[in-house]
Amino acid sequence: MQAASDPALEQAVREIGRELHAALPSRPRHPVRALDDKAMELASRDAELRAALFRLVDVTPACRSLDDLAGHLAGYLEEVDGRSQSLDAAMRAARSAAGRRALGAAAATGVRHMAHRFIVGDSPQAALGVLRRLWDAGAASSVDLLGEATVTSAEADRYATRCHEALETLAAATRSWPEQPALEADSVGPLPRVNLSVKVSALTPLMRPEAPEVGREDAAGRMRPLLLRARELHAHLHIDMESLDALETTLDLVGELLEEDELRDGPSAGVVLQAYLRESPEQLERLLDWAGQSPRQPPLTVRLVKGAYWDHEVVEARQHGWKPPVFELKAESDRNFEQLTRRLLDARPAVRVAVASHNLRSVAHAIAYNRLAGGEDRDLELQVLRGLGDDLQHALADQGLRVRAYCPVGDLVAGMAYLVRRLLENTSNDSFLGEMGRGTPIEELLAAP
């Protein structure tokens, strides 16, 4: 393993980072996207406005009329100190019936536009146009069927059915797509065109930390047929990681299922490693021990992410008087992300590696370390979130690197929790995208954490 402070590595990170930064598209943004960006920029500067925006987004699906939505918006804005002239105008409009209807319509349209920025369609069939355009632009996709934890067996059955239908729809559509050699193979072998992300907590209502074996067995009954069908369709099934409560159960479930005789020769499958967790290095070693001992082919794919449940984990830990299980400083999480990146790349070919980040430093570090370690570009996958990493996706694809966009699919109600997490990420004061948008010099962006 090359040391993090190795001058050659740091020099390569800076060179690659500057190349990627220069390759970021400079085309003007669509007016709606520019308006979204402006709203999120304002929210990132004002905590009260940020809270009002998130409360509005959260309540929108439950509002029964435009008048009702406008009333909620006016109530939330009432709590914002030092309102701008435009916000005061919105407050005045809410005093009349006609004004409330107009304000409600504008708010509903804004939330829908914002949701469509991150959610590519309300069904896999509806998302095919976006997915095909990504493919034609040199980017693969991973489809995530929105929906959080289920509370009944019927809900879990419906989620499993949606996953089966998604596999069928995507497999049928992608067969006729043109060849994209950079996206369809690495040095280990072929890579499936279809990539579906699933949540274990949505496959069972019995996920309980005090009785993990019950939830694991119940989820396995729905996960096993999905894996078998994915193998038949030559699709990849990626098991998403969620809050810490479900982590151990998920890892145990994946390991047990993939070791079964009928699943040892496929399908391609993967798990997620969350770098913001303090225990992630130990979790990675556990995964690598399993991968090193397993005769299974193809190898497990490990998607390395920073983590999307930081607020939940911190709040829950503080409520119980525990030390948060996540790094509380961004620099600590970023350093751990780079350490895990190097460890994963060194572990190949026991695993396939997918590094998911919009942080130019993190992405450049992964590319640089891979090349200095003698790896081929095709043996590193770089992933972005649809709606947040679009510009970086284009820059990576234009340079011939393998890039995949994580594409949520579902209606606004099912996607509400996802949407709020993306807004939290996009309006965070210390987010990389926020710093880049504020014009932070490239050398500062590429500095070691």
Secondary structure as GFF3:
##gff-version 3
##sequence-region A 1 449
A	DSSP	alpha_helix	7	23	.	.	.	ID=ss1
A	DSSP	alpha_helix	31	45	.	.	.	ID=ss2
A	DSSP	alpha_helix	47	59	.	.	.	ID=ss3
A	DSSP	three_ten_helix	60	62	.	.	.	ID=ss4
A	DSSP	alpha_helix	66	77	.	.	.	ID=ss5
A	DSSP	alpha_helix	85	93	.	.	.	ID=ss6
A	DSSP	alpha_helix	97	118	.	.	.	ID=ss7
A	DSSP	alpha_helix	124	136	.	.	.	ID=ss8
A	DSSP	beta_strand	139	145	.	.	.	ID=ss9
A	DSSP	alpha_helix	153	174	.	.	.	ID=ss10
A	DSSP	alpha_helix	181	184	.	.	.	ID=ss11
A	DSSP	beta_strand	195	199	.	.	.	ID=ss12
A	DSSP	three_ten_helix	200	202	.	.	.	ID=ss13
A	DSSP	alpha_helix	212	232	.	.	.	ID=ss14
A	DSSP	beta_strand	236	240	.	.	.	ID=ss15
A	DSSP	three_ten_helix	244	246	.	.	.	ID=ss16
A	DSSP	alpha_helix	247	258	.	.	.	ID=ss17
A	DSSP	three_ten_helix	261	263	.	.	.	ID=ss18
A	DSSP	beta_strand	268	274	.	.	.	ID=ss19
A	DSSP	alpha_helix	280	293	.	.	.	ID=ss20
A	DSSP	beta_strand	300	305	.	.	.	ID=ss21
A	DSSP	alpha_helix	310	319	.	.	.	ID=ss22
A	DSSP	alpha_helix	330	347	.	.	.	ID=ss23
A	DSSP	beta_strand	351	356	.	.	.	ID=ss24
A	DSSP	alpha_helix	360	372	.	.	.	ID=ss25
A	DSSP	three_ten_helix	377	379	.	.	.	ID=ss26
A	DSSP	beta_strand	380	385	.	.	.	ID=ss27
A	DSSP	alpha_helix	390	398	.	.	.	ID=ss28
A	DSSP	beta_strand	402	409	.	.	.	ID=ss29
A	DSSP	alpha_helix	416	427	.	.	.	ID=ss30
A	DSSP	alpha_helix	432	437	.	.	.	ID=ss31
A	DSSP	alpha_helix	442	445	.	.	.	ID=ss32
###
